[in-house]
Amino acid sequence: MRVRFCTKGNLILVIIEDVEESIEWEILQKKKQQKIKEKLRIRTKATVKIQAWWRGTLVRRTLLHAALRAWIIQRWWRMTLLRVLEKKRQAALIAYATRERAVIKLQSLVRMWRVRWRYCQVLNAIYVIQDHWQCHDCQTCALLRGHCVVTATHLQFHIEIINS
């Protein structure tokens, strides 16, 4: 127990305190404050965890959206490149086919010209033989029999004179 005297002007105040009770009360108050601080610390920790989780969720969501947008742009660009490449391939194929047709047409014309030239040579030879034969005396009454073979590279012509 503790006794205190306080004077305030003419008034004397005697305060009698039980020291043990006040010490216990102060200890209880400190414990209560510590519990409150501990609860506050736990709540703060939980709040920080929830905020960190939410911020992480937002960042992951933002990154996911950015990655999806980048993927969409990449797919579009690849498709555009494939279209351009396909157009180039088709143009090259058409140009190649046109050149091939032109070459084949030229080769065909040259072959035709060569065969025609050989045929004309054979006809000229036949005309010469016919002219000589008509001028010759026809008392023997011989027959002319001819055989002609035309291939892509050469022309063969055989003439037989048969006496009857």
C-alpha positions in Angstrom: 0.0 0.0 0.0 1.2 3.4 -0.8 0.1 6.8 0.5 0.5 10.0 -1.4 -0.2 13.5 -0.4 -1.0 16.1 -2.9 -1.6 19.7 -2.0 -3.5 21.9 -4.4 -4.0 25.2 -2.8 -5.9 24.8 0.4 -7.0 21.3 -0.4 -4.9 18.3 0.7 -5.6 15.2 -1.2 -4.6 11.9 0.3 -4.4 9.1 -2.2 -4.1 5.6 -0.9 -3.1 3.1 -3.5 -2.6 -0.5 -3.3 0.7 -0.9 -5.1 0.4 -4.5 -5.9 -3.0 -4.1 -7.6 -1.7 -1.2 -9.7 1.4 -3.1 -10.7 -0.8 -6.1 -11.6 -3.1 -3.8 -13.5 -0.2 -2.2 -15.4 1.1 -5.7 -16.2 -2.4 -6.7 -17.5 -2.5 -3.5 -19.5 0.9 -4.2 -21.0 -0.2 -7.8 -21.8 -3.4 -6.5 -23.4 -1.3 -4.0 -25.5 1.1 -6.8 -26.4 -1.8 -9.1 -27.5 -3.3 -6.2 -29.5 0.1 -5.5 -31.0 0.5 -9.2 -31.8 -3.0 -9.4 -33.4 -2.2 -6.2 -35.3 1.2 -7.7 -36.4 -0.6 -11.0 -37.5 -3.3 -9.0 -39.3 -0.6 -6.8 -41.0 1.3 -9.9 -42.0 -1.9 -11.5 -43.4 -2.8 -8.2 -45.1 0.7 -8.1 -46.7 0.3 -11.7 -47.8 -3.1 -11.0 -49.4 -1.8 -7.9 -51.1 1.3 -9.7 -52.4 -0.9 -12.5 -53.7 -3.3 -10.0 -55.4 -0.4 -8.0 -56.9 1.1 -11.3 -58.1 -2.2 -12.3 -59.6 -2.5 -9.0 -61.4 1.0 -9.2 -62.7 0.5 -12.8 -63.9 -2.7 -11.8 -65.5 -1.1 -8.8 -67.2 1.8 -11.0 -68.4 -0.6 -13.6 -69.7 -2.6 -11.0 -71.6 0.6 -9.5 -73.0 1.8 -13.0 -74.0 -1.5 -13.8 -75.6 -1.4 -10.6 -77.6 2.1 -11.2 -78.7 1.2 -14.7 -79.7 -1.8 -13.4 -81.7 0.5 -10.9 -83.5 3.1 -13.5 -84.2 0.4 -15.9 -85.6 -0.9 -13.1 -87.8 2.6 -12.1 -89.0 3.5 -15.8 -89.8 0.2 -16.2 -91.7 1.0 -13.0 -93.7 4.5 -14.2 -94.5 3.1 -17.6 -95.6 0.6 -15.8 -97.9 3.4 -13.7 -99.4 5.6 -16.7 -99.8 2.8 -18.7 -101.4 2.1 -15.9 -103.9 5.8 -15.8 -104.7 5.9 -19.6 -105.2 2.8 -19.5 -107.4 4.3 -16.6 -109.5 7.6 -18.6 -109.9 5.6 -21.7 -110.8 3.6 -19.8 -113.4 6.8 -18.2 -114.8 8.5 -21.6 -114.9 5.5 -23.3 -116.6 5.4 -20.5 -119.2 9.1 -20.8 -120.0 8.8 -24.6 -120.2 5.8 -24.3 -122.6 7.8 -21.8 -124.7 10.8 -24.1 -124.8 8.7 -27.1 -125.7 7.0 -25.1 -128.4 10.3 -24.0 -129.9 11.7 -27.5 -129.8 8.6 -28.8 -131.5 8.8 -26.2 -134.2 12.5 -26.9 -134.8 11.8 -30.7 -135.0 8.9 -30.0 -137.3 11.1 -27.8 -139.5 13.9 -30.4 -139.6 11.4 -33.2 -140.6 9.8 -30.9 -143.2 13.2 -30.0 -144.6 14.2 -33.7 -144.9 10.8 -34.5 -146.4 11.3 -31.7 -148.9 14.7 -33.1 -149.7 13.2 -36.5 -150.3 10.4 -35.0 -152.5 13.0 -33.2 -154.5 14.9 -36.4 -154.9 11.7 -38.2 -156.0 11.0 -35.4 -158.5 14.5 -35.7 -159.9 14.2 -39.5 -160.2 10.7 -39.1 -161.8 12.0 -36.5 -164.3 14.9 -38.8 -165.3 12.6 -41.8 -165.4 10.1 -40.1 -167.7 12.9 -39.1 -170.0 14.1 -42.7 -170.1 12.7 -45.1 -172.6 9.9 -47.0 -171.0 10.2 -50.1 -173.1 11.3 -52.2 -170.1 8.2 -51.2 -168.2 10.0 -51.3 -164.9 8.1 -50.5 -161.7 9.3 -48.2 -159.0 8.6 -49.2 -155.5 9.5 -46.8 -152.6 9.6 -47.2 -148.9 10.0 -44.2 -146.5 10.7 -44.2 -142.7 10.4 -40.9 -140.8 11.8 -40.7 -137.2 12.5 -37.8 -134.9 16.2 -37.7 -135.8 16.4 -38.9 -139.4 14.4 -39.8 -142.6 15.1 -43.0 -144.6 13.9 -43.5 -148.1 14.4 -46.6 -150.2 13.6 -46.9 -153.9 13.5 -50.2 -155.7 13.3 -50.6 -159.5 11.6 -53.8 -160.4 11.7 -55.1 -164.0 8.7 -56.9 -165.1 
